[in-house]
Amino acid sequence: MSTNDLNLATRELFIRSLVDQVFLRTPFVEELQRRNQITHSGGKYVERLVDTDEIDDLMQEYTPQTALTDEKKDTLDKPRFTWKYAQLPLRYGVEEEMENVHAGNDAQLLNLADHLVKKGHRATKLWLMKKAFNTGSTTPVTDGAVGFQSLVSGLNHDNTYGTKARSFSGGTNDWWQGADPAGLGEVVTSSSQDTAYNFTLGNIRKWIGETSIAHHMEGTDDLMILCCPTLWNKLAAQMESRLQYKEGKKQSQ
């Protein structure tokens, strides 16, 4: 039989499955979903009531002849966030509709409409993940701007966030700041946000234990550390070096 007849009479052996050749994890978004912290319930904007201060400074020591004080202190505030909008176009034409979407199994290797929807869901997660970390930029998005604000906007010491202006050196709305670095030996009028630190187990303990992070943690689930594989392997190596295994035991045991 000629080669031409063989080519015309034989089709390829096609494995009917899709293999992902590109994959980026989205642990931050997935963790928010697990905690049900990605919600949408309507409203003109988003507000949340926050407790801004303690009232122990109103306590008075007195004797029977001392006039008692009568003081009041406001300790509540409501940061406000406006809704942000984004859209992802998912388009397929009449050719895809006729030749693929409604085709039978013999002709359709992959439903392009279903595939496009899955890609859209995936792209939205990736986009939110990048936005959460300001797409790699250290410049915060202005409060009230069109763009989505990120962790950089929330943690920057001198950036307006949730309509609340902050000043690290001036002590403006300190209750709306991130963890206080004063416990790390920093000068309170300066900011250590632009300073690189070694990612070590000792420094992590300092950041958690000597700032206000530990004060606001109700459990270990309240702490999440996101890092690249290089830093993760570095930290894992430090932790493993402190483990002691019984004779004959492997690391996996």
BABA-326620 format. One record per residue: residue in one letter; x, y, z of N, C-alpha, C in turn. Coordinates in steps of 0.1 Angstrom, whole numbers, plus 2048, in hexadecimal, padded with zeros to 3 digits. Example, Ala and Ser with C-alpha at 12.3 -4.5 7.8 and 13.67 -1.06 7.14 Angstrom:
// residues 2
a8847C784E87B7D384E8847DF84E/s8807EA8478897F584788180084F/
This chain:
// residues 253
m8097F480080080080080980C800/s8058167F880D8227F780C82A804/t81683280681783B81280B845812/n80884A8067FD8538057EF84D809/d7ED8418057E083A8097E0838819/l7EC83581E7ED83382C7EA83F834/n7EF84A82F7ED8578367DE85B835/l7D885882A7CA85C8287C0853830/a7C48478327BB83D8397BE83C848/t7C884384D7CB84285B7CB850862/r7C485086D7C485D8757CE85C880/e7D18678867DA8688917D386289E/l7DC85C8A77D78588B47D78648BD/f7CC86A8C07CB8768C87C78738D6/i7CF8778E07CB8768EE7C28818F2/r7B687D8F57AB8888F87AC88D906/s7B68949097B889B9167C18A7913/l7BF8B191C7C68BE91B7D18BE926/v7DD8C19227E88C292B7EC8D092E/d7EC8D593A7F08E293D7FF8E393D/q8048EC9348128EF9338168FB93B/v80D90294080F90E94880690E954/f80C91096080391096C80A919976/l80292297B80792B9867FD929992/r80292799D7F99259A97F49329AE/t7E89329B47E293E9BA7DE93C9C8/p7E89399D17E59369DF7DE9409E7/f7E194D9E47DA9589EB7CC9589E9/v7C89589DC7BA9599D87B294C9DD/e7B99409DB7B39349E07B09349EF/e7BA9399F67B893AA057AC943A09/l7AB94EA027A0957A04793950A01/q7929489F67869419F37839379FE/r78E930A0378C926A0D78692CA19/r78A938A1C78493FA28777946A26/n772945A1A76694CA1676895BA18/q773961A1477696FA16776976A08/i7719709FE76E9769F175F9769F0/t7599819F374A9829F374698E9EB/h73998E9E77339999E07249999E5/s7209A39EC7139A49F170C9B19ED/g7119B89E370B9C59DF70E9D19E7/g7079DB9E570A9E89ED7119F29E4/k7109FF9E8717A099E1726A099E2/y72AA059EE738A039F073A9F99FC/v7469F69FF7499ECA0A74E9F4A16/e7489F2A2174D9F8A2E74F9EDA38/r7589EFA417599E5A4C75C9EDA59/l7559E9A647579F0A717649EBA77/v76C9F4A7C7799EFA8277A9F6A90/d7819EFA997849F4AA67929FAAA5/t793A07AA97A0A0EAA67A9A10AB3/d7A3A0EABF7ABA11ACA7A6A0AAD7/e7AEA0AAE17AAA05AEE7A5A10AF7/i79FA0DB0279AA18B0B7A0A17B19/d7ABA0FB1A7B1A0EB277B6A1BB2D/d7B9A24B247BEA31B297B3A3AB30/l7A7A35B2F79CA3CB3679BA38B45/m7A2A2DB487A1A28B567A7A32B60/q7A0A33B6C7A4A3DB767A6A36B83/e7B1A3AB8A7B3A35B987AEA41BA1/y7A7A3DBAB7A1A48BB47A0A43BC2/t79EA4DBCB79BA4BBD978CA4FBDB/p787A4DBE7779A51BE9776A60BE8/q780A68BE977EA77BE7782A7CBDA/t785A73BD0789A77BC377DA78BBA/a77CA83BB3771A85BA9774A7BB9D/l769A74B9A76AA6AB8F769A70B82/t771A6CB79771A71B6B766A6BB63/d762A72B59758A6DB5075CA70B42/e762A66B3B768A69B2E762A5FB24/k764A63B1775FA5BB0C769A5BB01/k76BA50AFB775A4FAF0770A47AE4/d771A4DAD976CA46ACC777A3CAC8/t772A30AC577CA26AC1777A1EAB5/l76DA23AAE768A1CAA276AA25A95/d76DA1EA8A76EA25A7E769A1CA72/k767A21A67762A19A5C76AA1CA4F/p774A15A4C77BA16A3F771A13A34/r772A19A28769A17A1D771A14A11/f76CA0AA09772A069FD767A069F2/t76AA0C9E7761A0C9DB763A009D3/w7599FC9CC75A9F09C47649F29B8/k76B9E89B57749E89A976E9DF99E/y7709E399276B9DB9877759D697D/a7749CA97977D9C596F7759BB966/q7799B995A7729B095177C9A8949/l77999C94578299493D77A98F931/p77D99492577598F919778981916/l76D97991576E96B91076696A904/r76C9698F876596A8EC76895E8E3/y75E9588DD76094F8D27569528C7/g75A9508BA7519548AF7489498AA/v74294C89F73894389973F936894/e74C93789075392C88B755922897/e7599278A275A91E8AE74D9188B2/e7429208B173591B8B57309108AC/m73291189F72D9078957378FB894/e7448FE89474D8F38917528EC89E/n7508F28AA7568EB8B574C8EA8C1/v7468F48C573D8F48D17328EA8D0/h72B8E98C47208E08C27248D48BA/a7318D18B97368C68B17358B98B9/g7348AE8B27348A18B974289D8BE/n7428928C574F88D8CB75A88A8C1/d7558868B575F8828AB76688F8A6/a76089A8A57668A68A076B8AF8AB/q7668AE8B77698B88C27748B18CB/l7808B68CA78A8B18D37898B88E1/l7858C58E17838CC8ED7788D78EB/n76F8D88F57658E28F476B8EF8F7/l76C8F78EC7729048EE76B90E8F7/a75E90D8F875691690075991390F/d75890691375B90292076A905924/h77390291A78190591D78391491F/l77C91C91877E92B919779930927/v76E92A92B76892E93877292A944/k77891E94378191994D78E92294D/k79292694179E92F94079A93D945/g78E94194478A94E94978A94E959/h78594395F78594296D794942972/r79C93A96B7AA93996F7B194796E/a7AE94E9637B495B9607B096596B/t7A496496F79F96D97A7A796B987/k7A995F98A7B195C9967BF961995/l7C595F98A7D39639887D3972988/w7CA9799827C99889827C898D990/l7BF9879987BD98C9A67C99899AE/m7D097E9AB7DC97B9B37E79869B0/k7E89899A37F29949A07EE9A19A5/k7E29A49A57DD9B19AA7DF9B29B9/a7DD9A79C07DF9A69CF7ED9AB9D3/f7F79A89CA8059AB9CD8099B79C3/n8009BE9BF8039CB9B880A9C89AB/t8099BD9A580F9B999881E9BB999/g8249B99A58329BB9A68389C99A8/s82F9D39A98339E09AB8329E49BA/t83B9ED9BE83B9F29CB8349FF9CD/t82EA059C2827A119C2818A0E9C5/p813A139D0805A109D37FBA179CA/v7F0A109C77E5A169BF7DEA219C8/t7DBA2C9C27D5A379CA7C7A339CE/d7C3A369DA7B6A349E07ABA3A9D7/g7A1A339D3797A399CA79AA389BB/a7A5A339B77A9A329A97A1A269A3/v7A2A2699679BA1B98E7A1A0D991/g7AEA0D9937B5A009957B29FA9A2/f7B49ED9A37B39E59AF7BE9E99B9/q7BB9EB9C57C69EC9CF7CB9DF9D4/s7D79DF9D97DD9D29DC7E29D29EB/l7EA9C89EE7F09C79FC7FA9D39FD/v8009D79F28099E39F38019EF9F8/s7F59F19F27ED9FD9F67E99FCA05/g7E59EFA097E19EDA167EB9EFA21/l7F89EBA1E8029EAA2880C9F6A27/n80B9FEA1C814A0AA1B810A14A26/h81BA18A2D819A20A3A813A2EA37/d815A34A2B811A41A29807A42A1D/n7FFA38A1B7F6A38A107E8A38A15/t7DFA40A0F7D1A40A127CBA33A0E/y7C3A2CA177BEA1FA147B0A1EA1B/g7A6A1BA13798A1AA19794A28A1D/t797A32A16794A41A1979BA46A25/k7A4A3EA2C7AAA42A387B9A46A35/a7BCA53A377CAA57A347D3A52A40/r7DFA4FA3D7E9A4AA477F6A51A45/s7FDA53A5080AA59A51812A52A5B/f81CA4BA57824A43A6182CA4CA6A/s832A57A6583AA60A6D831A69A76/g825A6CA7081CA75A77812A6EA80/g812A61A80809A5AA897FAA5BA85/t7F8A5EA787EAA5FA747E3A52A71/n7D9A4FA787D1A42A777DAA36A78/d7E2A36A837EBA2BA857E3A1DA87/w7D7A1EA8B7CFA12A8C7CDA0BA7E/w7CFA13A747CCA0EA667D9A0AA5F/q7E4A09A677F1A05A627F29F6A63/g7FD9F1A5C8009E3A5D8089E1A6A/a80F9D5A6B8169D2A778209DDA7A/d8219E0A8782A9EBA8C8389E6A8C/p8429ECA8584F9E7A858589EBA91/a8529F3A9A8599F8AA585F9EDAAD/g8599E2AAE85E9D7AB686A9D1AB0/l86D9D4AA48799CEA9D8859D8A9E/g8849E2AA788F9EBAA988F9F6A9F/e8849F8A97884A02A8D880A10A94/v884A1AA8E880A28A93872A2AA8E/v869A2EA9885BA2FA95858A39A8A/t860A42A8885EA4DA7D862A48A70/s867A3CA6E86CA38A61864A2BA5D/s866A27A5185FA1BA4C86AA11A47/s868A04A4A8719FAA4686B9F2A3A/q8619F7A3485A9F0A298639EFA1C/d86C9F8A1A8749F7A0E8829F1A11/t8849EBA1D8909E6A218909D6A1F/a89A9D1A1989A9C2A1789F9BBA24/y8999B1A2889D9A9A3389F99AA2F/n8A8994A368AA985A3489D97DA38/f899974A3088E96CA33892960A3B/t893961A48898957A5188D954A5B/l88E948A61885944A6B88594DA77/g891952A7A89295CA8588B969A82/n88D96EA7688697BA73877979A72/i87296DA6E86496BA6D85E96BA7B/r865965A85861965A93860974A98/k86A97CA9486A98AA9985E991A93/w85C98FA86851996A7F843993A85/i842986A89835982A8F834986A9D/g83E983AA583E984AB3840992AB8/e84899AAB184C9A8AB68449B3AAF/t83A9B0AA88319BAAA28239B7AA6/s81A9BEAA180C9BCAA58059B1A9E/i80D9A9A9580799EA8E802993A98/a80A98FAA1806985AAA7FA989AB3/h7F9996AB67EE99BABE7E1998AB8/h7E0999AAA7D3998AA37D198AA9E/m7DA981AA17D8973A9C7D096BAA6/e7C5965AA27BD95CAAB7C294EAAA/g7C994AA9F7CD93DA9D7D893DA92/t7DE931A907E8930A857E3932A77/d7D692FA767D0931A687CF940A64/d7D1949A6E7D0957A6A7DD95CA64/l7E7954A647F4958A5E7F7950A51/m7FA958A477FE952A3A80A959A35/i814951A31820956A2C821952A1D/l82295BA14823958A0683195BA01/c8379529FB8459549F684794C9EA/c85294F9E38569479D785D93A9DB/p85E9319D28659249D58729259DB/t87A92F9D68889319DB8889349EA/l87F93D9EE87E9419FD878935A05/w86F92E9FF868923A06873918A09/n87B9159FF88590BA0188F90FA0B/k89291CA0B89C921A15896920A23/l88A924A25883923A32882914A36/a87E90CA2D87C8FDA308898F7A35/a8948FBA2E8A18F6A328A58FAA40/q8A2906A448A490BA5289C903A5C/m890900A598878F9A6288B8EAA63/e88F8E4A578938D6A588A08D4A5F/s8A98DEA5F8B68DDA668B48DDA75/r8A88E1A7A8A58E1A8889E8D5A8D/l89A8CCA838938C0A8789D8B5A8A/q8998ADA948A28A2A9789A895A95/y8A088CA8D89A87FA898A0874A91/k89886AA9489D85FA9B8A6857A91/e8AF84EA968B7847A8E8AF83EA84/g8B283EA788AB836A6E89F83DA68/k89B848A6E88F84FA69893858A5D/k88A85AA5488C862A4888586FA4A/q888879A42882886A44873885A42/s86F87DA3886087CA35859875A41/q86086FA4A859868A56858872A62/
